[in-house]
Structure formats: structure tokens, C-alpha cells
Amino acid sequence: MKLLLIDAGNTRIKWAVVGSDAALGAWEAADGAPHAQLDAMAASWRAAGVTRVLVSNVAGPEVRARIAAALPDGIEVEWFASTPERAGLQNGYLNPGQLGCDRFAAAIGARALAPGEDVIVATCGTATTVDAVTKDGRFIGGMILPGLVLMATSLARNTAQLPQVQPGSAPPPVFGDNTDDAIVSGILSAQAGAIERACSEHGARACIVSGGAAPYIAPALKLPHRVVDNIVLVGLHAAAIA
């Protein structure tokens, strides 16, 4: 049996194919692309010969309908949802169903990668989410803040003279000596500061950072951490085999 895992985020769709006896996160194939390239992704899905699909979708009903139409006929499909408990993780949200299914999957993945530890998992994409899982398997809640691009865009759109900037390959000095570096330093410090505060408040020794902006944010962190490529897919895999 082959399993197709799909993480449909706000701007991109990530996916992986995994065999039934594969180790956690050991993909046979994996890729990702913007929503507009769904047809090309669907061709890869059909060629993979998958028999089961598990989908996390936070991109809305239109994207869900497009994914459903793109999947091979007769395949078993589960639309992953946040529930009071899954894969040994207790959902501590006041309304468990209100928790974004991608955050629930990421928390399941973090627990699977750091069993028996208090862990913070930060997923850095369009938005940045920073969530806490206890060593005894409880998701206790977290933070949501604008991602790097949203922060930069907000400054560019809502100020008269500040430019739109993008993080570069290396972080700038904390105290930038030009406007572009000062903006990048500010938004990176805001992201890293949220993660560091979460780790301090939670007493977490394990910190997992994932998402498209992770390569920019992780170097700004002043604490031990692990960068994981697409923790949501890891969590879906853990949920599927639990």
C-alpha cells in the first residue's frame, strides 16, 4: 500500500508519497508548488500508484474541491481534521475543532520526533504559528503571528517611505545601518523572539522549526533547535500509522 500525504497551505501545496512500512518521514517522492500548479502535481499523484490519501487543507473549500477532483478515482481519502485526540496527542484547545488542522498535524509530528519531551513547534509560512506540546502528550495552545512576508508587506504598504524587502541568504546585523537591513533585522527578531519566548515559558528543551521561512528564521534563534522539512507531512504520516 502506498500513502499520499497532502498539506494544502495558504499559498502552496506540499505532498509526499510513502510506503506502508516506511520510517517516519522517509518519503518515496515529495514536492510542492503553488496552488496554480495543482494539475502538474495531480499527474505525479496518479503515476505514484497510491491507494490511500490523507489531506490537511487550510486553503479553503475551493482548493479542497480542486484537490478532490485531481485525485485518482476509487481511492480512499481522509480529510484530516482537528479532533480531541489523535495519535496519542490530546488537543487542549477550548474548542478542539477550531484548531487549524495543519497546527494539529504539526504538533503530532513534533511529538513523534521528540517523544517524552516538552516541545515547541514553530511553522513559519504565510503565518507563523508557535505551539506547545507537553512531554505527556498534550497540545496546550500557542501563538499565531504574521509571517516574514506579511510583516514586510505591512510595513511597505502602511508607511510612506519604507521599501518592500525580502530576507537574504545571511541575516543582517541586529542593528542595521541601512533601512533594508533594519527592516529585515526587525522582522527576523520578532519571529525569533516569539519562538524563544515560547520555549522559555514552556520550559521546552526541544524546539522544532519548519516551513518555507524556516531557513531565514532559524539562524536568528539563540537556542538549540532542529529544522524539519514540512513538519505537517511528518505529522500526517504519524497520524496515518498510529
Secondary structure, 3 states (H helix, E strand, C coil): CEEEEEEECCCEEEEEEEECCCCCCCCCEEEEEEHHHHHHHHHHHHHCCCCEEEEEECCCHHHHHHHHHHCCCCCEEEECCCCCEECCEEECCCCHHHCCHHHHHHHHHHHHHCCCCCEEEEEECCEEEEEEECCCCEEEEEEEEECHHHHHHHHHHHCCCCCCCCCCCCCCCCCCCCHHHHHHHHHHHHHHHHHHHHHHHHCCCEEEEECCCHHHHHHHCCCCCEECCCHHHHHHHHHHHC
